[in-house]
């Protein structure tokens, strides 16, 4: 059976080049199209100077530029500055107002999916549902490591969505929740910062055996008297859940978009860390027909030692997706 | 995440009126941020910590002190944008090379702790 999964790219992937002015937004659109991606995910607070004051002419530019390159705008990544003031948190009313501001801009851009930061309270989102329905934007709470699909905090959003019977509130998984193997680019950077290779190997092996992070951190910090880099490397295990890929399909009714997080795809077109080889068959099996939107986050782990080439990394990830999608399709 | 890019190369200079020195810097974050959430721009030159009251932030609008920034709710430091940080220091810096350290402390709402971003570069005064 042919799969229905679409390939997209988040502008987050090109943060290194965009930050340094080495790529323009239009370069990103053109690159996405060149690798056969059909969707682009945007971060207005990164990519739209002057935010939140975005003119109609700016909105038209985004729509026209996407159309010119034959891609659609797939998802809007929102932020919520609850700590904008030093003296107090935003009130509930201010939080709703900020989210509604984003929903309106999302709607103006013609985008129907919004990535909601995972820390946003479900009861605040409940208050935003009428606006999301009116503007026809799906609010997907980002299921981001160290949270995972069945974390009690995430299930609170599922409970609200079920109770309201709304199709405009749900989840938006970040594939970093399927961190099966300790990312080699993380390990290598901790070694450059002074971690002893034998201690790094121990931490990698502990993760291979899926030992609870707190045990490894204690071993490294207390028993081995680990140095700063070693303890830091062990503490990253708190952010490497390996969720059960088989369970993702149960939650497909709650999501409309997927952030395809990755830290590296090697020259053999293999992601050494995130279990795409298991997740993609599960998504096909569940009938997922939305996007896998590339989210390259390797730059911060290698930039101290080598030049970053986000385009090459994204290109490799898409070739890997094509291979895995074809394989899974054949197996069905 | 962008630590090594915070201090802009070749940007150190003495102010023409002799009141201090300045350099260019970027925000160590993957999006723009309201200035009220930039809690600290801690500058150290040749190992000497600069008093917070002597630091100014310039983004094309009025120059702001660190205290002013706390309530600058309607201004943002855009992603990747170069801003100027100046330091009040009569006479400026001696000609030649200086080691400059910058530590940015950001109040990021979704993080349980402040975000610290640091860079250190040796630059020549222009």
Interface residues (C-beta under 8 A of the other chain):
Chain A: X12 X15 X18 X19 X20 X21 X43 X45 X46 X47 X49 X51 X79 X80 X81 X82 X83 X84 X85 X86 X117 X118 X119 X299 X300 X303 X304
Chain B: X1 X2 X4 X5 X26 X30 X31 X32 X34 X36 X37 X39 X70 X73 X76 X78 X79 X80 X81 X107 X108 X109 X110
